[in-house]
Amino acid sequence: MAWANVKLADALKRTICKFTFVKVDGTVKVAVGTLKPSMLPDKSRNAGDIDYNVQRYFDVKQQGWRCFKRINLVAA
């Protein structure tokens, strides 16, 4: 699953991606997000600390920042 996380992180920087992960409460979430700078809100492009165990992304449906534990990625 490590390569899937690396590939997803790279793809998020270039485009909008659809991916699936298990939330902390055990439910499965299908997310659509991006990290492409031109698609992010102006004030939040560099927001937040870096945690290598967590993947942050901008949820394009909810128009807000979300994250998940990288170990919980199911499909990218």
FENFEN-V981509 format. One record per residue. PHI is phi in degrees with one decimal (* if undefined). Layout:
phi=PHI
phi=PHI
This chain:
phi=*
phi=-59.8
phi=-65.7
phi=-62.8
phi=-66.8
phi=-64.3
phi=-63.6
phi=-64.5
phi=-59.0
phi=-67.1
phi=-65.7
phi=-60.8
phi=-73.0
phi=-105.2
phi=-158.6
phi=-88.1
phi=-121.8
phi=-109.6
phi=-149.2
phi=-126.1
phi=-147.8
phi=-96.0
phi=-73.4
phi=-58.8
phi=-79.9
phi=97.6
phi=-79.4
phi=-96.1
phi=-121.0
phi=-99.1
phi=-114.1
phi=-128.2
phi=-147.4
phi=-155.7
phi=-131.0
phi=-66.5
phi=-52.5
phi=-71.2
phi=-104.5
phi=-93.6
phi=-60.8
phi=-55.7
phi=-78.8
phi=-120.6
phi=-65.5
phi=-120.4
phi=-76.4
phi=96.0
phi=-85.8
phi=-93.0
phi=-130.0
phi=-72.9
phi=-91.3
phi=-124.9
phi=-103.6
phi=-88.6
phi=-157.4
phi=-96.8
phi=-75.3
phi=-73.7
phi=-76.6
phi=-88.1
phi=54.4
phi=-157.5
phi=-77.3
phi=-137.3
phi=-153.6
phi=-149.1
phi=-72.3
phi=-57.2
phi=-66.1
phi=-93.0
phi=-65.8
phi=-101.9
phi=-150.1
phi=-125.5
